[in-house]
């Protein structure tokens, strides 16, 4: 099934905008590291980004491995023993092997005593890969948790119980002998041929980690980011990102404007900032209540004792030397339902009323829909609607940047 136009656009452009936009999907790893260092995020953020992408894309497989198959295998391995026979002179250690001891006496070895003792099997090669994968997953989960990447919902919440399960499995005596051994092709082959499902899952995760985290090929980096960091998001969230990224493209494409940074990191509220030659500046916020509240917030607090805030999907704040900042709010709706879209337009009007003090330019509020809109924007309307197929109109870009570039 072919992707919707907005989804195809997002798949093509998301990694390039999350990291240096000039490279789009073909992002060399060393360039990404330099970019992150230049904006103060640190090269380690590239690992976190790639790791989160891989873990998100493989969350279902990792859960099955950590929570179901690995505990089952560990129990089975505890029952896997081999019998070792030893012959000693005048000494009994373990269980007497009477037939073997009698045979030695009959052949003239009168002082030898043969014993049998049970011990775990020597570590098979498939266990080496299994333990290496489990240890790496545990390390990645701990790093993502320490960095605040694992959320309380979505794939982060799904993987939260895996950390303890992996740690418990690695402490099992049955797997202790395989720890620390480097993985070689012989271990991968053995895991693929092993009968228990844990080995097949570990092999799949091993390949995904190697492809997503170890291979510096730009196409693989881009694919890992697109398939991992992007696709697990809800449909409506992906549409919001598509609206955001196309807006950034339209603004950055204007002469005399430069994109200063485009990265979402902790404690940084705006996702992008553009600067003009004459000192104008445009900041774009995603899913933030960054404007002073209005009558809705005041009424909730006074009459209902609540502290809710209206939070637009996108807020654009433009400023220039000698001018007061002005804002525009954008609401994105992924729907073909006329009633739902009408409600979205009403929501945009409510935003215009709530944040009216800051919305001093044109347009004040915009509804962007995945459906087509029957008529183009009118400058006389403070609140407008635009379909994805027409986003972003030149008239809107002109309004957002009006007066921001000096003559």
Secondary structure, DSSP 8 states (H G I E B T S, - for coil): ----HHHHHHHHHHHHHHS-GGGTT---HHHHHHHHHHTTS-THHHHHHHHHHHHHHTHHHHHIIIIIIHHHHHHHHHT-EEEEEEEEES---SEE-HHHHHHHHHTT-TTEEEEEEEEE----HHHHHHHHHHHHHHHHHHHHHHTT-S-SSHHHHHHHTHHHHHHHHHT-HHHHTTTT----HHHHHHHHH-SSHHHHHHHHHHHHHIIIII---HHHHHHHIIIIIITTS-HHHHHHHHHHHHHHHHHHTSTTEEEEEE---TT--EEEEEEETTS-EEEEEES---S---HHHHHIIIII--------SEEEEEE-TTS--EEEEEEEE----HHHHHHHHHHHHHHHHHTTTT--SS-SEEEEESS--SS---TT-SEEEEEGGG-S-HHHHHHHHTT-S--
